[in-house]
Amino acid sequence: PRPRRAWLKRIAIGVTLFVLIRFIQADLLLQGLHLRGLQHDLAITNRILYRIENLPNLSLDKTYRVIFLGNLPSVRKKWFDKLGPDYDIAGAAHIPLSFPQFWNPEAAMNLLGSKVRLQSGLTTREKEMAKVREDFARRKPGKWPKPGSVFVIDDLIVVNLNSDLR
């Protein structure tokens, strides 16, 4: 009975080590994708912030709200898709799949030390959107990264990432 128990113990240890190594490998892969996604978002945020800070009609004495129209195609989703159809994206629900994160798009710009005072706010009021729609129809801005995709309307900074706004 003893040799059999030792054999079972070795199998149990081997299976445990295999499963543990696979979990570590999967976690490292997920962390790598998350890090690449954050670096991607940081680069885009820096480009948008640079464009905002260099707008000709921007006043550094004024507080603005940022309105993002649309979002950018998900670079993370493309990376997950490359891993194959069996890769479970539901297990990575904490990783944002679009840019900007809808709950507080100004946060990253404030953390980067923007010279522009940006007001946080979750909701865009209908009055603001009516103003944006009217200006959008007149201006016909391009989508990001075209030069006209970032503009100021009164106390609003509008960034047209991927919208035809009607």
N, CA and C of each residue as an Amber inpcrd file, in Angstrom:
protein
   498
   0.8030000  -1.2000000   0.0000000   0.0000000   0.0000000   0.0000000
   0.8530000   1.2750000   0.0000000   2.0160000   1.2240000   0.6140000
   2.8430000   2.4290000   0.6800000   3.3620000   2.8750000  -0.6830000
   3.9050000   1.9890000  -1.5090000   4.3920000   2.4470000  -2.8110000
   3.2760000   3.0750000  -3.6380000   2.0640000   2.5480000  -3.5330000
   0.9500000   3.1060000  -4.2970000   0.6140000   4.5250000  -3.8150000
   0.6340000   4.7420000  -2.5010000   0.3520000   6.0450000  -1.9280000
   1.4050000   7.0680000  -2.3720000   2.6560000   6.6650000  -2.4080000
   3.7370000   7.5530000  -2.8540000   3.5470000   7.9180000  -4.3250000
   3.1200000   6.9520000  -5.1290000   2.8680000   7.1880000  -6.5480000
   1.7270000   8.1900000  -6.7250000   0.6350000   8.0510000  -5.9750000
  -0.4940000   8.9780000  -6.0320000  -0.0770000  10.3740000  -5.5670000
   0.7540000  10.4080000  -4.5490000   1.2270000  11.6910000  -4.0310000
   2.0380000  12.4260000  -5.1030000   2.8960000  11.6990000  -5.8340000
   3.6950000  12.3130000  -6.9060000   2.7930000  12.8320000  -8.0350000
   1.7770000  12.0710000  -8.3790000   0.8330000  12.5150000  -9.4120000
   0.1050000  13.7730000  -8.9500000  -0.3560000  13.7940000  -7.7080000
  -1.0620000  14.9610000  -7.1680000  -0.1540000  16.1910000  -7.1740000
   1.0840000  16.0360000  -6.7910000   2.0350000  17.1520000  -6.8020000
   2.2710000  17.6260000  -8.2310000   2.4510000  16.6810000  -9.1620000
   2.6760000  17.0380000 -10.5620000   1.4980000  17.8010000 -11.1570000
   0.2780000  17.3100000 -10.9160000  -0.9220000  17.9810000 -11.4340000
  -1.0630000  19.3630000 -10.8140000  -0.8240000  19.4530000  -9.5120000
  -0.9130000  20.7470000  -8.8250000   0.0930000  21.7340000  -9.3950000
   1.3280000  21.3080000  -9.5910000   2.3460000  22.1920000 -10.1640000
   1.9910000  22.6160000 -11.5850000   1.4930000  21.6920000 -12.3850000
   1.0870000  22.0170000 -13.7490000  -0.0100000  23.0800000 -13.7600000
  -1.0460000  22.8720000 -12.9410000  -2.1670000  23.8250000 -12.8800000
  -1.6740000  25.1770000 -12.3700000  -0.8420000  25.1700000 -11.3520000
  -0.3040000  26.4100000 -10.7980000   0.5140000  27.1780000 -11.8330000
   1.3520000  26.4940000 -12.5630000   2.1720000  27.1430000 -13.5930000
   1.2920000  27.7020000 -14.7040000   0.2570000  26.9750000 -15.1000000
  -0.6610000  27.4800000 -16.1380000  -1.3970000  28.7320000 -15.6680000
  -1.8280000  28.7590000 -14.3850000  -2.4960000  29.9550000 -13.8530000
  -1.5360000  31.1400000 -13.8180000  -0.3170000  30.9140000 -13.4220000
   0.6820000  31.9860000 -13.3930000   0.9280000  32.5060000 -14.8040000
   1.0680000  31.5900000 -15.7530000   1.2990000  31.9980000 -17.1480000
   0.1250000  32.8070000 -17.6830000  -1.0940000  32.3820000 -17.4070000
  -2.2790000  33.1050000 -17.8770000  -2.3700000  34.4810000 -17.2250000
  -2.0480000  34.5520000 -15.9370000  -2.0830000  35.8250000 -15.2360000
  -1.0330000  36.7860000 -15.7880000   0.1520000  36.2870000 -16.0630000
   1.2050000  37.1390000 -16.6240000   0.8240000  37.6360000 -18.0200000
   0.1950000  36.7910000 -18.8080000  -0.2760000  37.2010000 -20.1250000
  -1.3090000  38.3170000 -19.9950000  -2.2640000  38.1380000 -19.0860000
  -3.3020000  39.1380000 -18.8590000  -2.7000000  40.4510000 -18.3580000
  -1.7600000  40.3660000 -17.4330000  -1.1110000  41.5770000 -16.9330000
  -0.3290000  42.2860000 -18.0370000   0.3030000  41.5150000 -18.8970000
   1.0330000  42.1070000 -20.0170000   0.1040000  42.8600000 -20.9600000
  -1.0550000  42.2610000 -21.2670000  -2.0420000  42.9370000 -22.1110000
  -2.5720000  44.1910000 -21.4380000  -2.8070000  44.1110000 -20.1460000
  -3.3050000  45.2550000 -19.3990000  -2.2700000  46.3850000 -19.4070000
  -1.0130000  46.0580000 -19.1850000   0.0480000  47.0640000 -19.1980000
   0.1780000  47.7130000 -20.5810000   0.1750000  46.9040000 -21.6260000
   0.2450000  47.4600000 -22.9900000  -0.9500000  48.3660000 -23.2740000
  -2.1270000  47.9730000 -22.7920000  -3.3210000  48.7940000 -22.9640000
  -3.2100000  50.1190000 -22.2290000  -2.6870000  50.0900000 -21.0080000
  -2.5090000  51.3290000 -20.2490000  -1.4820000  52.2380000 -20.9140000
  -0.4100000  51.6650000 -21.4380000   0.6000000  52.4650000 -22.1470000
  -0.0110000  53.0890000 -23.4090000  -0.8420000  52.3400000 -24.1000000
  -1.5430000  52.8420000 -25.2820000  -2.4430000  54.0210000 -24.8980000
  -3.2420000  53.8460000 -23.8400000  -4.1380000  54.9060000 -23.3850000
  -3.3660000  56.1380000 -22.9250000  -2.2440000  55.9290000 -22.2510000
  -1.4270000  57.0480000 -21.7990000  -0.8870000  57.8440000 -22.9810000
  -0.4300000  57.1520000 -24.0100000   0.0900000  57.8370000 -25.1960000
  -1.0170000  58.6570000 -25.8740000  -2.2060000  58.0890000 -26.0020000
  -3.3130000  58.8070000 -26.6250000  -3.7400000  59.9830000 -25.7540000
  -3.8110000  59.7720000 -24.4420000  -4.1920000  60.8510000 -23.5310000
  -3.1980000  61.9980000 -23.6230000  -1.9170000  61.6790000 -23.6990000
  -0.9070000  62.7310000 -23.8390000  -1.0880000  63.4990000 -25.1480000
  -1.3900000  62.7940000 -26.2210000  -1.6080000  63.4660000 -27.5160000
  -2.8310000  64.3710000 -27.4660000  -3.9170000  63.8870000 -26.8610000
  -5.1340000  64.6970000 -26.7500000  -4.8710000  65.9010000 -25.8560000
  -4.2060000  65.6790000 -24.7420000  -3.9070000  66.7730000 -23.8190000
  -3.0210000  67.8250000 -24.4820000  -2.0270000  67.3930000 -25.2410000
  -1.1690000  68.3310000 -25.9710000  -2.0060000  69.1590000 -26.9450000
  -2.9030000  68.4920000 -27.6490000  -3.7620000  69.1920000 -28.6150000
  -4.6600000  70.1910000 -27.8950000  -5.2240000  69.7910000 -26.7370000
  -6.0960000  70.6890000 -25.9680000  -5.3090000  71.9070000 -25.4920000
  -4.1370000  71.6630000 -24.9170000  -3.3540000  72.7670000 -24.3480000
  -2.8570000  73.7450000 -25.4090000  -2.8660000  73.3380000 -26.6580000
  -2.4130000  74.2160000 -27.7320000  -3.5480000  74.7810000 -28.5780000
  -4.7780000  74.6740000 -28.0940000  -5.9020000  75.2760000 -28.8030000
  -5.7660000  76.8010000 -28.7440000  -5.9730000  77.4900000 -29.8560000
  -5.7600000  78.9360000 -29.8750000  -6.7480000  79.7230000 -29.0000000
  -7.9580000  79.2490000 -28.8420000  -8.9580000  80.0000000 -28.0880000
  -9.1720000  79.4530000 -26.6740000  -8.1590000  78.8300000 -26.1080000
  -8.2390000  78.2580000 -24.7680000  -7.6890000  79.2460000 -23.7520000
  -8.3960000  79.4280000 -22.6560000  -7.9330000  80.2990000 -21.5840000
  -7.5600000  79.4430000 -20.3810000  -6.3640000  79.6200000 -19.8630000
  -5.9210000  78.8340000 -18.7070000  -6.5410000  79.3320000 -17.4060000
  -7.2510000  80.4690000 -17.4580000  -7.9020000  81.0140000 -16.2700000
  -9.3160000  80.4660000 -16.0930000  -9.7920000  79.7260000 -17.0350000
 -11.1660000  79.2400000 -17.0630000 -11.2080000  77.7470000 -16.7420000
 -12.3130000  77.2830000 -16.1770000 -12.5020000  75.8530000 -15.9270000
 -13.3900000  75.2810000 -17.0290000 -12.9730000  74.1460000 -17.5790000
 -13.6730000  73.5280000 -18.7020000 -14.1720000  72.1460000 -18.3260000
 -15.1830000  71.7260000 -19.0620000 -15.6070000  70.3330000 -19.0220000
 -15.1880000  69.7010000 -20.3390000 -14.7270000  68.4700000 -20.2750000
 -14.3330000  67.7550000 -21.4890000 -15.4690000  66.8290000 -21.8930000
 -15.8200000  66.8830000 -23.1600000 -16.8270000  65.9740000 -23.6910000
 -16.1650000  65.1600000 -24.7980000 -16.1400000  63.8610000 -24.6130000
 -15.6330000  62.9540000 -25.6360000 -16.8230000  62.4480000 -26.4360000
 -16.7410000  62.5730000 -27.7350000 -17.7870000  62.0540000 -28.6110000
 -17.2970000  60.7350000 -29.1920000 -18.0070000  59.6840000 -28.8860000
 -17.6000000  58.3610000 -29.3480000 -16.4420000  57.8280000 -28.5190000
 -15.8800000  56.7510000 -28.9680000 -14.6800000  56.2060000 -28.3360000
 -13.8120000  55.5760000 -29.4130000 -12.5980000  55.2820000 -29.0370000
 -11.6720000  54.6990000 -30.0070000 -11.8800000  53.2000000 -30.0830000
 -11.6210000  52.6130000 -31.2400000 -11.7200000  51.1560000 -31.3400000
 -10.8430000  50.5040000 -30.2760000 -11.3350000  49.4450000 -29.7220000
 -10.6570000  48.8000000 -28.6080000  -9.4050000  48.0580000 -29.0550000
  -8.2630000  48.5850000 -28.6580000  -7.0050000  47.9070000 -28.9610000
  -6.8990000  46.6270000 -28.1310000  -7.4500000  46.6580000 -26.9220000
  -7.4050000  45.4720000 -26.0660000  -8.2340000  44.3330000 -26.6580000
  -9.3870000  44.6740000 -27.2150000 -10.2480000  43.6460000 -27.8230000
  -9.5140000  42.9590000 -28.9770000  -8.7720000  43.7490000 -29.7650000
  -7.9880000  43.1630000 -30.8620000  -6.9560000  42.1870000 -30.3140000
  -6.3020000  42.5880000 -29.2190000  -5.2830000  41.7080000 -28.6310000
  -5.9030000  40.4350000 -28.0850000  -7.0640000  40.5630000 -27.4210000
  -7.7320000  39.3710000 -26.9030000  -8.1510000  38.4590000 -28.0480000
  -8.6440000  39.0500000 -29.1360000  -9.0720000  38.2460000 -30.2800000
  -7.9050000  37.4670000 -30.8870000  -6.6940000  38.0470000 -30.8280000
  -5.5180000  37.3440000 -31.3630000  -5.1940000  36.0900000 -30.5510000
  -5.6530000  36.0550000 -29.3000000  -5.3770000  34.8970000 -28.4590000
  -6.2370000  33.7020000 -28.8340000  -7.2590000  33.9450000 -29.6420000
  -8.0880000  32.8390000 -30.1140000  -9.4860000  32.8990000 -29.5500000
 -10.3750000  32.1530000 -30.1670000 -11.7900000  32.2050000 -29.7710000
 -12.0550000  31.5990000 -28.3930000 -11.1540000  30.7900000 -27.8930000
 -11.3900000  30.1470000 -26.6020000 -10.9640000  31.0030000 -25.4260000
 -10.3070000  32.1330000 -25.7070000  -9.8470000  32.9710000 -24.6060000
 -11.0410000  33.6740000 -23.9670000 -11.1720000  33.5300000 -22.6590000
 -12.3410000  34.0420000 -21.9500000 -12.1360000  35.4870000 -21.5350000
 -12.7140000  36.4080000 -22.2930000 -12.5840000  37.8260000 -21.9700000
 -13.4140000  38.1870000 -20.7400000 -14.4120000  37.3800000 -20.3990000
 -15.2450000  37.6640000 -19.2340000 -14.4180000  37.6160000 -17.9570000
 -13.3520000  36.8590000 -17.9520000 -12.4900000  36.7980000 -16.7840000
 -11.6570000  38.0510000 -16.6130000 -11.6740000  38.9080000 -17.6090000
 -10.9010000  40.1370000 -17.5600000 -11.8270000  41.3540000 -17.5450000
 -12.9400000  41.2340000 -16.8470000 -13.9460000  42.2960000 -16.8520000
 -13.4390000  43.5910000 -16.2440000 -12.4180000  43.5270000 -15.4040000
 -11.8820000  44.7450000 -14.7800000 -11.0050000  45.5540000 -15.7310000
 -10.6790000  45.0010000 -16.8660000  -9.8320000  45.7060000 -17.8260000
 -10.7240000  46.4950000 -18.7810000 -10.5590000  47.8210000 -18.8190000
 -11.3990000  48.6080000 -19.7260000 -11.1100000  48.2590000 -21.1810000
 -12.1560000  48.1160000 -21.9700000 -11.9900000  47.7010000 -23.3610000
 -12.1450000  48.8490000 -24.3470000 -12.3200000  50.0640000 -23.8520000
 -12.4200000  51.1970000 -24.7650000 -11.7300000  52.4070000 -24.1500000
 -11.4700000  53.3820000 -24.9700000 -10.8790000  54.6280000 -24.5030000
 -11.7920000  55.7530000 -24.9350000 -12.1040000  56.7140000 -24.1170000
 -11.7300000  56.8410000 -22.7120000 -12.6860000  56.0490000 -21.8300000
 -12.3050000  55.8450000 -20.5780000 -13.2180000  55.2100000 -19.6450000
 -14.3380000  56.2010000 -19.3930000 -15.5610000  55.7470000 -19.5410000
 -16.7070000  56.6470000 -19.5480000 -16.9540000  57.3250000 -18.2090000
 -16.5300000  56.7430000 -17.0920000 -16.9390000  57.2760000 -15.7930000
 -16.2020000  58.5550000 -15.4060000 -14.9960000  58.7820000 -15.9160000
 -14.2810000  60.0050000 -15.5690000 -13.1570000  60.2480000 -16.5630000
 -13.4780000  60.7110000 -17.7460000 -12.4470000  60.8610000 -18.7700000
 -11.4120000  61.9400000 -18.4600000 -11.7470000  62.8920000 -17.5670000
 -10.8090000  63.9640000 -17.2530000  -9.7340000  63.5170000 -16.2670000
  -9.9750000  62.4350000 -15.5460000  -9.0750000  62.0240000 -14.4800000
  -7.6430000  61.8270000 -14.9750000  -7.4840000  61.1490000 -16.0970000
  -6.1340000  60.8900000 -16.6140000  -5.4350000  62.1930000 -16.9650000
  -6.1680000  63.1350000 -17.5240000  -5.5540000  64.4150000 -17.8970000
  -5.1480000  65.2100000 -16.6630000  -5.9750000  65.1610000 -15.6170000
  -5.6180000  65.8340000 -14.3710000  -4.4010000  65.1810000 -13.7260000
  -4.3310000  63.8610000 -13.7830000  -3.1870000  63.1550000 -13.2050000
  -1.8890000  63.4420000 -13.9560000  -1.9980000  63.7250000 -15.2480000
  -0.8100000  64.0310000 -16.0470000  -0.3040000  65.4570000 -15.8210000
  -1.0150000  66.2130000 -14.9930000  -0.5650000  67.5650000 -14.6780000
  -0.9430000  68.5760000 -15.7390000  -2.1560000  68.4950000 -16.2150000
  -2.6110000  69.4140000 -17.2430000  -2.5930000  70.8490000 -16.7410000
  -2.2050000  71.7710000 -17.6240000  -2.2540000  73.2020000 -17.3120000
  -3.6830000  73.7030000 -17.3570000  -4.5450000  72.9680000 -18.0100000
  -5.9450000  73.3530000 -18.1710000  -6.7340000  72.8470000 -16.9690000
  -7.5770000  73.6950000 -16.4200000  -8.4320000  73.2690000 -15.3030000
  -9.6330000  72.5380000 -15.8810000  -9.7610000  71.2760000 -15.5070000
 -10.8380000  70.4410000 -16.0310000 -11.7810000  70.0460000 -14.9130000
 -13.0460000  70.2400000 -15.1430000 -14.0780000  69.8960000 -14.1760000
 -14.5120000  68.4680000 -14.4160000 -14.6280000  67.7040000 -13.3510000
 -15.1060000  66.3290000 -13.4760000 -16.6180000  66.3200000 -13.4920000
 -17.1600000  65.3990000 -14.2080000 -18.6090000  65.2610000 -14.2460000
 -19.0050000  64.0480000 -15.0450000 -19.8780000  63.2660000 -14.4670000
 -20.2950000  62.0420000 -15.1480000 -21.2830000  62.2990000 -16.2610000
 -22.1650000  63.2440000 -16.0580000 -23.2480000  63.4030000 -17.0180000
 -23.0570000  64.6500000 -17.8590000 -23.4030000  64.5200000 -19.0950000
 -23.4170000  65.6620000 -19.9970000 -24.8650000  66.1040000 -20.0880000
 -25.1090000  67.3240000 -19.7260000 -26.4750000  67.8320000 -19.7340000
 -26.9620000  68.0270000 -21.1660000 -28.2590000  67.8940000 -21.3380000
 -28.8530000  68.0070000 -22.6700000 -28.5790000  69.3850000 -23.2820000
 -28.5500000  70.4150000 -22.4390000 -28.2750000  71.7700000 -22.9190000
 -26.8610000  71.8380000 -23.5290000 -25.9170000  71.1880000 -22.8690000
 -24.5410000  71.1520000 -23.3980000 -24.4900000  70.3890000 -24.7150000
 -25.1770000  69.2750000 -24.7720000 -25.1520000  68.4730000 -25.9960000
 -25.8390000  69.1940000 -27.1460000 -26.8770000  69.9780000 -26.8520000
 -27.5300000  70.7580000 -27.9060000 -26.5410000  71.7770000 -28.4770000
 -25.7620000  72.3900000 -27.6030000 -24.7480000  73.3500000 -28.0330000
 -23.6770000  72.6520000 -28.8860000 -23.2830000  71.4710000 -28.4460000
 -22.2610000  70.7000000 -29.1770000 -22.8080000  70.2800000 -30.5460000
 -24.0470000  69.7870000 -30.5880000 -24.6530000  69.3580000 -31.8610000
 -24.7170000  70.5140000 -32.8610000 -25.1380000  71.6800000 -32.3710000
 -25.2480000  72.8540000 -33.2380000 -23.8790000  73.2460000 -33.8030000
 -22.8770000  73.3030000 -32.9350000 -21.5290000  73.6700000 -33.3730000
 -20.9320000  72.5910000 -34.2740000 -21.2250000  71.3480000 -33.9540000
 -20.7210000  70.2090000 -34.7200000 -21.2390000  70.2710000 -36.1540000
 -22.5300000  70.5760000 -36.3020000 -23.1360000  70.6500000 -37.6340000
 -22.5140000  71.7870000 -38.4500000 -22.2130000  72.8990000 -37.7870000
 -21.6200000  74.0430000 -38.4760000 -20.1520000  73.7780000 -38.8160000
 -19.4260000  73.2160000 -37.8660000 -17.9770000  73.0460000 -37.9860000
 -17.5910000  71.8190000 -38.8130000 -18.3910000  70.7540000 -38.7220000
 -18.0980000  69.4650000 -39.3640000 -16.6600000  68.9990000 -39.0990000
 -16.3460000  68.7800000 -37.8140000 -14.9820000  68.3800000 -37.4750000
 -14.6790000  66.9560000 -37.9270000 -13.4220000  66.6960000 -38.1600000
 -13.0190000  65.3390000 -38.4860000 -12.9380000  64.4950000 -37.2280000
 -12.6790000  63.2330000 -37.4310000 -12.5080000  62.3180000 -36.2990000
 -11.0460000  62.3100000 -35.8910000 -10.8150000  61.9300000 -34.6380000
  -9.4590000  61.8470000 -34.1170000  -8.6170000  60.9800000 -35.0290000
  -7.4510000  61.3510000 -35.3930000  -6.5780000  62.4390000 -34.9320000
  -6.5330000  63.6510000 -35.8600000  -7.5330000  63.8590000 -36.6880000
  -7.5100000  65.0110000 -37.6040000  -7.4470000  66.3150000 -36.8070000
  -6.8330000  67.3400000 -37.3820000  -6.6330000  68.6030000 -36.6490000
  -7.9050000  69.2330000 -36.0690000  -9.0280000  69.1710000 -36.7550000
 -10.2480000  69.7960000 -36.2520000 -11.0200000  68.9640000 -35.2540000
 -10.4920000  67.8170000 -34.8450000 -11.2380000  66.9150000 -33.9740000
 -11.2880000  67.3660000 -32.5200000 -10.4820000  68.3650000 -32.1430000
 -10.4930000  68.9050000 -30.7820000 -10.7880000  70.3940000 -30.8970000
 -11.8370000  70.8410000 -30.2000000 -12.2020000  72.2530000 -30.2940000
 -12.8980000  72.7040000 -29.0140000 -13.0180000  74.0270000 -28.8740000
 -13.6200000  74.6300000 -27.6890000 -14.9230000  75.3060000 -28.0820000
 -15.9530000  75.0860000 -27.2500000 -17.2220000  75.8070000 -27.3740000
 -17.5060000  76.3700000 -25.9780000 -17.3720000  77.6620000 -25.8160000
 -17.5890000  78.3270000 -24.5230000 -16.7340000  77.6610000 -23.4400000
 -17.3860000  76.9570000 -22.4730000 -16.6400000  76.3110000 -21.3890000
 -16.5490000  74.7940000 -21.5930000 -16.7090000  74.3500000 -22.8300000
 -16.6290000  72.9260000 -23.1510000 -15.4580000  72.6690000 -24.0910000
 -14.7120000  71.6290000 -23.7920000 -13.6900000  71.1510000 -24.7190000
 -14.2500000  69.8700000 -25.3210000 -14.3730000  69.8470000 -26.6230000
 -14.9710000  68.6950000 -27.3090000 -13.8690000  67.9460000 -28.0470000
 -13.8300000  66.6480000 -27.8130000 -12.8760000  65.7730000 -28.4920000
 -13.6920000  64.7510000 -29.2710000 -13.6400000  64.8690000 -30.5940000
 -14.3940000  63.9350000 -31.4350000 -13.5120000  62.7350000 -31.7660000
 -13.7050000  61.6800000 -31.0060000 -12.8960000  60.4860000 -31.2220000
 -13.3940000  59.6850000 -32.4290000 -14.7080000  59.4460000 -32.4560000
 -15.2320000  58.5900000 -33.5240000 -16.7330000  58.7590000 -33.6270000
 -17.1690000  59.9630000 -33.9280000 -18.6060000  60.2030000 -33.9420000
 -18.9920000  61.0360000 -35.1610000 -20.1810000  60.7560000 -35.6700000
 -20.7650000  61.5740000 -36.7340000 -21.8880000  62.4210000 -36.1800000
 -22.1270000  62.3740000 -34.8970000 -23.1160000  63.1390000 -34.1450000
 -24.2240000  63.7360000 -34.9810000 -25.3720000  63.1940000 -34.8450000
 -26.5370000  63.7070000 -35.5880000 -27.5820000  64.2050000 -34.6310000
